Amino acid sequence: MLNISCDDDPDYTPPNDDWFDADSVGNVFILRFDTTGATLDGPGDCVEYENVWFCHTAPKTDEVTVSLCGSEFDTVLAVYEGCNVFPRWDNRIDCNDDFCDRQSQITFNAIADQEYLIEVGGYGLATGQGVLSIGCAGPTPEEADLGDAPDSTNNFGRNMTAYP
């Protein structure tokens, strides 16, 4: 019998597949991850299928944005208070399915040195490669105002001045 597979290891599961094995992350910009091979754990009331986990420690008290914008699959995202407590609906800060097209983003008020558990999964059975960004709140890349359009289409209502 001949078996052919395109997977390097069909039994592979990501190391951060369980909430108690969440990868520790600080402020990151485009941290790549993959949910392929993940299983479901956690409460299952926001992310209902395969998920991976990250633990973010806030470096300061500030508004923080957790974004999956730019991921290659339809994502779902949840953020919980504390990384060492089982994630439940009553310690969930927020849940988001679609913010930037089919990807997810959450902005919340973080407290310095507090930990926040981040659950990343797909809508339905969607899995794949994604990007995680965590940092001070601000415009997402799709909303960035470069202020460089000569026809004022990218000025978000501000007057523009050109200098020779």
C-alpha positions as CSV (number, residue, x, y, z in Angstrom):
1,M,0.0,0.0,0.0
2,L,1.3,3.5,-0.9
3,N,0.5,6.5,1.3
4,I,1.2,10.0,0.1
5,S,0.8,13.0,2.3
6,C,1.6,16.7,1.8
7,D,1.9,17.2,5.5
8,D,5.3,17.0,7.2
9,D,3.7,15.6,10.3
10,P,-0.1,14.9,10.3
11,D,-0.1,14.5,14.1
12,Y,1.6,17.9,14.7
13,T,-0.1,20.3,17.2
14,P,1.2,23.8,17.9
15,P,3.1,24.1,21.2
16,N,0.6,26.8,22.3
17,D,-2.4,24.7,21.6
18,D,-3.6,24.7,25.2
19,W,-4.4,27.8,27.2
20,F,-2.0,26.8,30.0
21,D,0.8,26.6,27.4
22,A,0.2,30.1,26.0
23,D,3.2,31.7,24.3
24,S,4.4,34.7,26.2
25,V,4.4,37.9,24.1
26,G,5.0,41.6,24.7
27,N,4.2,44.3,22.2
28,V,4.7,42.6,18.8
29,F,4.2,43.6,15.2
30,I,3.4,40.8,12.7
31,L,4.1,37.8,14.9
32,R,3.4,34.8,12.6
33,F,1.4,31.8,13.9
34,D,-0.4,28.8,12.4
35,T,-3.5,27.1,13.8
36,T,-3.2,24.1,11.5
37,G,-3.3,21.0,13.7
38,A,-4.6,22.8,16.7
39,T,-7.4,21.5,18.9
40,L,-10.2,23.3,20.8
41,D,-9.8,24.0,24.5
42,G,-11.1,26.8,26.6
43,P,-14.7,27.9,27.1
44,G,-15.8,27.5,23.4
45,D,-18.3,30.3,23.7
46,C,-16.4,32.7,21.4
47,V,-13.8,30.7,19.5
48,E,-15.7,27.5,18.8
49,Y,-13.2,25.4,16.9
50,E,-9.4,25.0,16.8
51,N,-7.5,27.6,18.8
52,V,-4.0,28.7,19.9
53,W,-3.1,30.9,22.9
54,F,-0.8,33.8,23.7
55,C,-0.1,35.5,27.1
56,H,0.5,39.3,26.9
57,T,1.9,41.3,29.8
58,A,1.1,44.9,29.5
59,P,4.2,47.1,29.7
60,K,2.2,50.1,30.8
61,T,-1.3,51.3,31.5
62,D,-2.7,52.2,28.1
63,E,-5.3,51.3,25.5
64,V,-4.0,48.2,23.7
65,T,-5.0,46.8,20.3
66,V,-4.7,43.1,19.6
67,S,-5.1,42.5,15.8
68,L,-5.2,39.6,13.4
69,C,-5.6,41.9,10.4
70,G,-3.6,40.5,7.5
71,S,-4.1,36.8,8.4
72,E,-4.7,34.3,5.6
73,F,-7.9,32.9,7.0
74,D,-11.2,33.9,8.6
75,T,-10.3,34.6,12.2
76,V,-12.0,34.8,15.6
77,L,-10.3,36.5,18.6
78,A,-10.9,36.7,22.4
79,V,-9.0,38.4,25.2
80,Y,-9.3,37.3,28.9
81,E,-8.0,38.8,32.2
82,G,-5.2,36.8,33.6
83,C,-3.1,34.0,32.0
84,N,-3.1,31.6,35.0
85,V,-6.9,31.3,35.3
86,F,-9.1,29.1,33.1
87,P,-10.7,31.4,30.5
88,R,-14.4,31.8,31.0
89,W,-17.1,34.2,29.8
90,D,-17.0,36.1,33.1
91,N,-13.2,36.9,32.8
92,R,-13.5,37.6,29.1
93,I,-12.7,41.2,28.2
94,D,-14.0,41.0,24.6
95,C,-14.6,38.8,21.6
96,N,-14.5,39.7,17.9
97,D,-15.1,37.8,14.7
98,D,-14.9,40.4,11.8
99,F,-13.2,43.7,12.1
100,C,-11.0,44.1,9.1
101,D,-12.8,42.1,6.4
102,R,-12.8,38.5,7.8
103,Q,-10.0,39.1,10.4
104,S,-10.4,40.1,14.0
105,Q,-9.3,43.0,16.2
106,I,-9.9,44.0,19.8
107,T,-9.0,47.3,21.6
108,F,-9.2,47.4,25.4
109,N,-7.8,49.3,28.4
110,A,-4.8,47.4,29.8
111,I,-3.2,47.9,33.2
112,A,0.6,47.9,33.6
113,D,2.2,44.5,34.5
114,Q,-1.2,42.7,34.2
115,E,-1.4,39.6,32.1
116,Y,-4.0,39.1,29.3
117,L,-4.8,35.7,27.7
118,I,-5.3,35.9,24.0
119,E,-7.3,33.2,22.2
120,V,-6.9,32.9,18.4
121,G,-9.0,30.7,16.2
122,G,-10.9,30.5,13.0
123,Y,-14.5,31.0,12.1
124,G,-16.1,27.6,11.6
125,L,-13.4,25.1,10.7
126,A,-11.1,27.7,9.2
127,T,-7.4,27.2,10.1
128,G,-4.2,28.5,8.6
129,Q,-1.4,31.0,8.9
130,G,-1.9,34.3,10.5
131,V,-0.2,37.4,11.9
132,L,-0.7,38.7,15.5
133,S,0.0,42.4,16.3
134,I,-0.3,43.8,19.9
135,G,0.5,47.3,20.8
136,C,-0.7,50.7,21.8
137,A,-4.0,51.6,20.2
138,G,-4.0,53.5,16.9
139,P,-5.1,53.2,13.4
140,T,-4.9,49.7,11.8
141,P,-2.7,49.5,8.7
142,E,-5.9,49.8,6.5
143,E,-6.8,53.1,8.3
144,A,-3.3,54.7,8.4
145,D,-3.3,58.4,7.5
146,L,-0.2,59.1,5.5
147,G,-1.4,62.6,4.6
148,D,0.2,62.3,1.2
149,A,-2.7,62.4,-1.3
150,P,-2.7,65.5,-3.5
151,D,-6.4,65.2,-3.9
152,S,-7.1,65.2,-0.1
153,T,-8.5,61.7,-0.2
154,N,-6.2,60.4,2.5
155,N,-6.4,63.3,5.0
156,F,-9.2,62.1,7.3
157,G,-10.8,65.5,7.2
158,R,-7.6,67.5,7.9
159,N,-6.4,70.4,5.7
160,M,-3.3,69.6,3.8
161,T,-0.6,72.1,2.8
162,A,2.0,71.5,0.1
163,Y,5.4,73.2,0.2
164,P,7.7,73.7,-2.8
